[in-house]
Amino acid sequence: MIRYRTDYTPTLDEARDLYRASTLGERRPIDDDARFGTMLASANLTVTAWDDDLLVGISRCITDFTWTTYLADLAVRASHQRSGIGKELMRRTQAATPQANLLLLAAPAAESYYPHVGFSQMPQAWMLRGSESIR
Protein backbone atom coordinates (compact mmCIF):
# COMPACT_ATOMS: atom_id res chain seq x y z
CA MET A 1 0.00 0.00 0.00
CA ILE A 2 1.44 3.37 -1.04
CA ARG A 3 1.26 6.20 1.54
CA TYR A 4 1.31 9.86 0.47
CA ARG A 5 2.70 12.65 2.63
CA THR A 6 2.87 16.43 2.50
CA ASP A 7 4.38 16.86 5.95
CA TYR A 8 7.91 15.67 5.25
CA THR A 9 10.77 16.81 3.03
CA PRO A 10 12.99 13.87 2.13
CA THR A 11 16.61 13.85 3.23
CA LEU A 12 19.33 14.36 0.63
CA ASP A 13 20.07 10.64 0.59
CA GLU A 14 16.40 9.63 0.25
CA ALA A 15 15.83 12.10 -2.57
CA ARG A 16 19.10 11.31 -4.34
CA ASP A 17 18.28 7.60 -4.30
CA LEU A 18 14.81 8.24 -5.74
CA TYR A 19 16.07 10.64 -8.42
CA ARG A 20 18.67 8.08 -9.53
CA ALA A 21 16.10 5.27 -9.55
CA SER A 22 13.68 7.35 -11.64
CA THR A 23 16.31 8.68 -14.11
CA LEU A 24 15.50 12.27 -13.11
CA GLY A 25 18.92 12.34 -11.47
CA GLU A 26 20.45 12.51 -14.95
CA ARG A 27 18.98 16.02 -15.31
CA ARG A 28 19.37 17.37 -11.77
CA PRO A 29 22.46 18.33 -9.70
CA ILE A 30 21.95 15.48 -7.23
CA ASP A 31 25.66 15.12 -6.43
CA ASP A 32 26.02 18.80 -5.49
CA ASP A 33 24.81 18.62 -1.88
CA ALA A 34 24.47 22.39 -1.43
CA ARG A 35 22.51 22.95 -4.63
CA PHE A 36 20.35 19.83 -4.36
CA GLY A 37 19.69 20.49 -0.68
CA THR A 38 18.57 24.03 -1.48
CA MET A 39 16.28 22.71 -4.20
CA LEU A 40 14.59 20.39 -1.71
CA ALA A 41 14.43 22.92 1.14
CA SER A 42 13.14 25.78 -1.01
CA ALA A 43 10.16 23.93 -2.45
CA ASN A 44 7.09 25.12 -0.59
CA LEU A 45 4.93 22.14 -1.58
CA THR A 46 6.34 18.64 -1.59
CA VAL A 47 4.16 15.58 -1.98
CA THR A 48 5.88 12.23 -1.47
CA ALA A 49 4.87 8.61 -2.04
CA TRP A 50 6.17 5.83 0.19
CA ASP A 51 6.18 2.05 -0.09
CA ASP A 52 6.78 1.19 3.56
CA ASP A 53 9.98 3.16 4.35
CA LEU A 54 11.09 3.49 0.71
CA LEU A 55 10.56 6.83 -1.04
CA VAL A 56 9.04 5.85 -4.40
CA GLY A 57 7.75 9.18 -5.72
CA ILE A 58 7.91 12.95 -5.35
CA SER A 59 6.16 16.05 -6.59
CA ARG A 60 8.40 19.02 -5.75
CA CYS A 61 6.74 22.41 -6.32
CA ILE A 62 7.01 26.16 -5.95
CA THR A 63 3.57 27.73 -5.51
CA ASP A 64 1.72 30.84 -4.38
CA PHE A 65 -1.25 28.50 -3.60
CA THR A 66 -3.73 30.60 -5.56
CA TRP A 67 -2.56 31.45 -9.10
CA THR A 68 0.36 29.26 -10.19
CA THR A 69 1.98 26.06 -9.03
CA TYR A 70 5.22 25.17 -10.79
CA LEU A 71 5.73 21.42 -10.67
CA ALA A 72 9.52 21.48 -10.77
CA ASP A 73 10.08 17.73 -10.33
CA LEU A 74 7.83 14.73 -10.73
CA ALA A 75 9.71 11.50 -10.17
CA VAL A 76 8.60 7.93 -9.62
CA ARG A 77 11.04 5.10 -9.01
CA ALA A 78 11.29 2.97 -12.20
CA SER A 79 10.25 -0.14 -10.23
CA HIS A 80 6.97 1.60 -9.29
CA GLN A 81 6.11 3.34 -12.57
CA ARG A 82 2.89 2.57 -14.43
CA SER A 83 1.04 1.96 -11.17
CA GLY A 84 -0.71 5.35 -10.89
CA ILE A 85 1.72 6.92 -8.41
CA GLY A 86 2.71 9.80 -10.69
CA LYS A 87 -0.92 10.57 -11.46
CA GLU A 88 -1.82 10.48 -7.76
CA LEU A 89 1.10 12.77 -6.89
CA MET A 90 -0.23 15.27 -9.45
CA ARG A 91 -3.79 14.92 -8.13
CA ARG A 92 -2.63 15.63 -4.59
CA THR A 93 -0.52 18.55 -5.79
CA GLN A 94 -3.53 20.02 -7.55
CA ALA A 95 -5.75 19.38 -4.51
CA ALA A 96 -3.31 21.32 -2.30
CA THR A 97 -3.59 24.34 -4.64
CA PRO A 98 -7.09 23.97 -6.15
CA GLN A 99 -7.34 27.49 -7.64
CA ALA A 100 -3.84 27.50 -9.12
CA ASN A 101 -2.75 26.66 -12.63
CA LEU A 102 -0.38 23.68 -12.64
CA LEU A 103 2.67 24.37 -14.80
CA LEU A 104 5.61 22.10 -15.66
CA LEU A 105 8.46 21.57 -18.09
CA ALA A 106 8.40 18.01 -19.43
CA ALA A 107 11.49 15.90 -19.84
CA PRO A 108 11.81 14.85 -23.50
CA ALA A 109 10.93 11.24 -22.68
CA ALA A 110 7.75 12.34 -20.86
CA GLU A 111 6.34 14.81 -23.40
CA SER A 112 3.64 12.40 -24.59
CA TYR A 113 2.60 11.52 -21.02
CA TYR A 114 1.26 14.89 -19.90
CA PRO A 115 -1.42 15.37 -22.61
CA HIS A 116 -2.61 11.84 -21.75
CA VAL A 117 -3.38 12.92 -18.17
CA GLY A 118 -5.03 16.21 -19.12
CA PHE A 119 -2.31 18.84 -19.52
CA SER A 120 -2.42 21.27 -22.44
CA GLN A 121 0.74 22.31 -24.24
CA MET A 122 1.29 26.06 -24.06
CA PRO A 123 3.38 27.53 -26.88
CA GLN A 124 3.74 30.86 -25.03
CA ALA A 125 6.28 29.52 -22.51
CA TRP A 126 9.83 30.86 -22.56
CA MET A 127 12.93 29.89 -20.61
CA LEU A 128 16.26 31.54 -19.88
CA ARG A 129 18.67 28.85 -18.65
CA GLY A 130 20.87 29.51 -15.63
CA SER A 131 23.93 29.62 -17.88
CA GLU A 132 22.39 32.35 -20.07
CA SER A 133 22.10 36.10 -19.43
CA ILE A 134 19.60 38.79 -20.28
CA ARG A 135 20.97 40.62 -23.33
C-alpha positions as protocol buffer text, in pm:
chain_id: "A"
residue {
  index: 1
  type: MET
  ca { x: 0 y: 0 z: 0 }
}
residue {
  index: 2
  type: ILE
  ca { x: 144 y: 337 z: -104 }
}
residue {
  index: 3
  type: ARG
  ca { x: 126 y: 620 z: 154 }
}
residue {
  index: 4
  type: TYR
  ca { x: 131 y: 986 z: 47 }
}
residue {
  index: 5
  type: ARG
  ca { x: 270 y: 1265 z: 263 }
}
residue {
  index: 6
  type: THR
  ca { x: 287 y: 1643 z: 250 }
}
residue {
  index: 7
  type: ASP
  ca { x: 438 y: 1686 z: 595 }
}
residue {
  index: 8
  type: TYR
  ca { x: 791 y: 1567 z: 525 }
}
residue {
  index: 9
  type: THR
  ca { x: 1077 y: 1681 z: 303 }
}
residue {
  index: 10
  type: PRO
  ca { x: 1299 y: 1387 z: 213 }
}
residue {
  index: 11
  type: THR
  ca { x: 1661 y: 1385 z: 323 }
}
residue {
  index: 12
  type: LEU
  ca { x: 1933 y: 1436 z: 63 }
}
residue {
  index: 13
  type: ASP
  ca { x: 2007 y: 1064 z: 59 }
}
residue {
  index: 14
  type: GLU
  ca { x: 1640 y: 963 z: 25 }
}
residue {
  index: 15
  type: ALA
  ca { x: 1583 y: 1210 z: -257 }
}
residue {
  index: 16
  type: ARG
  ca { x: 1910 y: 1131 z: -434 }
}
residue {
  index: 17
  type: ASP
  ca { x: 1828 y: 760 z: -430 }
}
residue {
  index: 18
  type: LEU
  ca { x: 1481 y: 824 z: -574 }
}
residue {
  index: 19
  type: TYR
  ca { x: 1607 y: 1064 z: -842 }
}
residue {
  index: 20
  type: ARG
  ca { x: 1867 y: 808 z: -953 }
}
residue {
  index: 21
  type: ALA
  ca { x: 1610 y: 527 z: -955 }
}
residue {
  index: 22
  type: SER
  ca { x: 1368 y: 735 z: -1164 }
}
residue {
  index: 23
  type: THR
  ca { x: 1631 y: 868 z: -1411 }
}
residue {
  index: 24
  type: LEU
  ca { x: 1550 y: 1227 z: -1311 }
}
residue {
  index: 25
  type: GLY
  ca { x: 1892 y: 1234 z: -1147 }
}
residue {
  index: 26
  type: GLU
  ca { x: 2045 y: 1251 z: -1495 }
}
residue {
  index: 27
  type: ARG
  ca { x: 1898 y: 1602 z: -1531 }
}
residue {
  index: 28
  type: ARG
  ca { x: 1937 y: 1737 z: -1177 }
}
residue {
  index: 29
  type: PRO
  ca { x: 2246 y: 1833 z: -970 }
}
residue {
  index: 30
  type: ILE
  ca { x: 2195 y: 1548 z: -723 }
}
residue {
  index: 31
  type: ASP
  ca { x: 2566 y: 1512 z: -643 }
}
residue {
  index: 32
  type: ASP
  ca { x: 2602 y: 1880 z: -549 }
}
residue {
  index: 33
  type: ASP
  ca { x: 2481 y: 1862 z: -188 }
}
residue {
  index: 34
  type: ALA
  ca { x: 2447 y: 2239 z: -143 }
}
residue {
  index: 35
  type: ARG
  ca { x: 2251 y: 2295 z: -463 }
}
residue {
  index: 36
  type: PHE
  ca { x: 2035 y: 1983 z: -436 }
}
residue {
  index: 37
  type: GLY
  ca { x: 1969 y: 2049 z: -68 }
}
residue {
  index: 38
  type: THR
  ca { x: 1857 y: 2403 z: -148 }
}
residue {
  index: 39
  type: MET
  ca { x: 1628 y: 2271 z: -420 }
}
residue {
  index: 40
  type: LEU
  ca { x: 1459 y: 2039 z: -171 }
}
residue {
  index: 41
  type: ALA
  ca { x: 1443 y: 2292 z: 114 }
}
residue {
  index: 42
  type: SER
  ca { x: 1314 y: 2578 z: -101 }
}
residue {
  index: 43
  type: ALA
  ca { x: 1016 y: 2393 z: -245 }
}
residue {
  index: 44
  type: ASN
  ca { x: 709 y: 2512 z: -59 }
}
residue {
  index: 45
  type: LEU
  ca { x: 493 y: 2214 z: -158 }
}
residue {
  index: 46
  type: THR
  ca { x: 634 y: 1864 z: -159 }
}
residue {
  index: 47
  type: VAL
  ca { x: 416 y: 1558 z: -198 }
}
residue {
  index: 48
  type: THR
  ca { x: 588 y: 1223 z: -147 }
}
residue {
  index: 49
  type: ALA
  ca { x: 487 y: 861 z: -204 }
}
residue {
  index: 50
  type: TRP
  ca { x: 617 y: 583 z: 19 }
}
residue {
  index: 51
  type: ASP
  ca { x: 618 y: 205 z: -9 }
}
residue {
  index: 52
  type: ASP
  ca { x: 678 y: 119 z: 356 }
}
residue {
  index: 53
  type: ASP
  ca { x: 998 y: 316 z: 435 }
}
residue {
  index: 54
  type: LEU
  ca { x: 1109 y: 349 z: 71 }
}
residue {
  index: 55
  type: LEU
  ca { x: 1056 y: 683 z: -104 }
}
residue {
  index: 56
  type: VAL
  ca { x: 904 y: 585 z: -440 }
}
residue {
  index: 57
  type: GLY
  ca { x: 775 y: 918 z: -572 }
}
residue {
  index: 58
  type: ILE
  ca { x: 791 y: 1295 z: -535 }
}
residue {
  index: 59
  type: SER
  ca { x: 616 y: 1605 z: -659 }
}
residue {
  index: 60
  type: ARG
  ca { x: 840 y: 1902 z: -575 }
}
residue {
  index: 61
  type: CYS
  ca { x: 674 y: 2241 z: -632 }
}
residue {
  index: 62
  type: ILE
  ca { x: 701 y: 2616 z: -595 }
}
residue {
  index: 63
  type: THR
  ca { x: 357 y: 2773 z: -551 }
}
residue {
  index: 64
  type: ASP
  ca { x: 172 y: 3084 z: -438 }
}
residue {
  index: 65
  type: PHE
  ca { x: -125 y: 2850 z: -360 }
}
residue {
  index: 66
  type: THR
  ca { x: -373 y: 3060 z: -556 }
}
residue {
  index: 67
  type: TRP
  ca { x: -256 y: 3145 z: -910 }
}
residue {
  index: 68
  type: THR
  ca { x: 36 y: 2926 z: -1019 }
}
residue {
  index: 69
  type: THR
  ca { x: 198 y: 2606 z: -903 }
}
residue {
  index: 70
  type: TYR
  ca { x: 522 y: 2517 z: -1079 }
}
residue {
  index: 71
  type: LEU
  ca { x: 573 y: 2142 z: -1067 }
}
residue {
  index: 72
  type: ALA
  ca { x: 952 y: 2148 z: -1077 }
}
residue {
  index: 73
  type: ASP
  ca { x: 1008 y: 1773 z: -1033 }
}
residue {
  index: 74
  type: LEU
  ca { x: 783 y: 1473 z: -1073 }
}
residue {
  index: 75
  type: ALA
  ca { x: 971 y: 1150 z: -1017 }
}
residue {
  index: 76
  type: VAL
  ca { x: 860 y: 793 z: -962 }
}
residue {
  index: 77
  type: ARG
  ca { x: 1104 y: 510 z: -901 }
}
residue {
  index: 78
  type: ALA
  ca { x: 1129 y: 297 z: -1220 }
}
residue {
  index: 79
  type: SER
  ca { x: 1025 y: -14 z: -1023 }
}
residue {
  index: 80
  type: HIS
  ca { x: 697 y: 160 z: -929 }
}
residue {
  index: 81
  type: GLN
  ca { x: 611 y: 334 z: -1257 }
}
residue {
  index: 82
  type: ARG
  ca { x: 289 y: 257 z: -1443 }
}
residue {
  index: 83
  type: SER
  ca { x: 104 y: 196 z: -1117 }
}
residue {
  index: 84
  type: GLY
  ca { x: -71 y: 535 z: -1089 }
}
residue {
  index: 85
  type: ILE
  ca { x: 172 y: 692 z: -841 }
}
residue {
  index: 86
  type: GLY
  ca { x: 271 y: 980 z: -1069 }
}
residue {
  index: 87
  type: LYS
  ca { x: -92 y: 1057 z: -1146 }
}
residue {
  index: 88
  type: GLU
  ca { x: -182 y: 1048 z: -776 }
}
residue {
  index: 89
  type: LEU
  ca { x: 110 y: 1277 z: -689 }
}
residue {
  index: 90
  type: MET
  ca { x: -23 y: 1527 z: -945 }
}
residue {
  index: 91
  type: ARG
  ca { x: -379 y: 1492 z: -813 }
}
residue {
  index: 92
  type: ARG
  ca { x: -263 y: 1563 z: -459 }
}
residue {
  index: 93
  type: THR
  ca { x: -52 y: 1855 z: -579 }
}
residue {
  index: 94
  type: GLN
  ca { x: -353 y: 2002 z: -755 }
}
residue {
  index: 95
  type: ALA
  ca { x: -575 y: 1938 z: -451 }
}
residue {
  index: 96
  type: ALA
  ca { x: -331 y: 2132 z: -230 }
}
residue {
  index: 97
  type: THR
  ca { x: -359 y: 2434 z: -464 }
}
residue {
  index: 98
  type: PRO
  ca { x: -709 y: 2397 z: -615 }
}
residue {
  index: 99
  type: GLN
  ca { x: -734 y: 2749 z: -764 }
}
residue {
  index: 100
  type: ALA
  ca { x: -384 y: 2750 z: -912 }
}
residue {
  index: 101
  type: ASN
  ca { x: -275 y: 2666 z: -1263 }
}
residue {
  index: 102
  type: LEU
  ca { x: -38 y: 2368 z: -1264 }
}
residue {
  index: 103
  type: LEU
  ca { x: 267 y: 2437 z: -1480 }
}
residue {
  index: 104
  type: LEU
  ca { x: 561 y: 2210 z: -1566 }
}
residue {
  index: 105
  type: LEU
  ca { x: 846 y: 2157 z: -1809 }
}
residue {
  index: 106
  type: ALA
  ca { x: 840 y: 1801 z: -1943 }
}
residue {
  index: 107
  type: ALA
  ca { x: 1149 y: 1590 z: -1984 }
}
residue {
  index: 108
  type: PRO
  ca { x: 1181 y: 1485 z: -2350 }
}
residue {
  index: 109
  type: ALA
  ca { x: 1093 y: 1124 z: -2268 }
}
residue {
  index: 110
  type: ALA
  ca { x: 775 y: 1234 z: -2086 }
}
residue {
  index: 111
  type: GLU
  ca { x: 634 y: 1481 z: -2340 }
}
residue {
  index: 112
  type: SER
  ca { x: 364 y: 1240 z: -2459 }
}
residue {
  index: 113
  type: TYR
  ca { x: 260 y: 1152 z: -2102 }
}
residue {
  index: 114
  type: TYR
  ca { x: 126 y: 1489 z: -1990 }
}
residue {
  index: 115
  type: PRO
  ca { x: -142 y: 1537 z: -2261 }
}
residue {
  index: 116
  type: HIS
  ca { x: -261 y: 1184 z: -2175 }
}
residue {
  index: 117
  type: VAL
  ca { x: -338 y: 1292 z: -1817 }
}
residue {
  index: 118
  type: GLY
  ca { x: -503 y: 1621 z: -1912 }
}
residue {
  index: 119
  type: PHE
  ca { x: -231 y: 1884 z: -1952 }
}
residue {
  index: 120
  type: SER
  ca { x: -242 y: 2127 z: -2244 }
}
residue {
  index: 121
  type: GLN
  ca { x: 74 y: 2231 z: -2424 }
}
residue {
  index: 122
  type: MET
  ca { x: 129 y: 2606 z: -2406 }
}
residue {
  index: 123
  type: PRO
  ca { x: 338 y: 2753 z: -2688 }
}
residue {
  index: 124
  type: GLN
  ca { x: 374 y: 3086 z: -2503 }
}
residue {
  index: 125
  type: ALA
  ca { x: 628 y: 2952 z: -2251 }
}
residue {
  index: 126
  type: TRP
  ca { x: 983 y: 3086 z: -2256 }
}
residue {
  index: 127
  type: MET
  ca { x: 1293 y: 2989 z: -2061 }
}
residue {
  index: 128
  type: LEU
  ca { x: 1626 y: 3154 z: -1988 }
}
residue {
  index: 129
  type: ARG
  ca { x: 1867 y: 2885 z: -1865 }
}
residue {
  index: 130
  type: GLY
  ca { x: 2087 y: 2951 z: -1563 }
}
residue {
  index: 131
  type: SER
  ca { x: 2393 y: 2962 z: -1788 }
}
residue {
  index: 132
  type: GLU
  ca { x: 2239 y: 3235 z: -2007 }
}
residue {
  index: 133
  type: SER
  ca { x: 2210 y: 3610 z: -1943 }
}
residue {
  index: 134
  type: ILE
  ca { x: 1960 y: 3879 z: -2028 }
}
residue {
  index: 135
  type: ARG
  ca { x: 2097 y: 4062 z: -2333 }
}
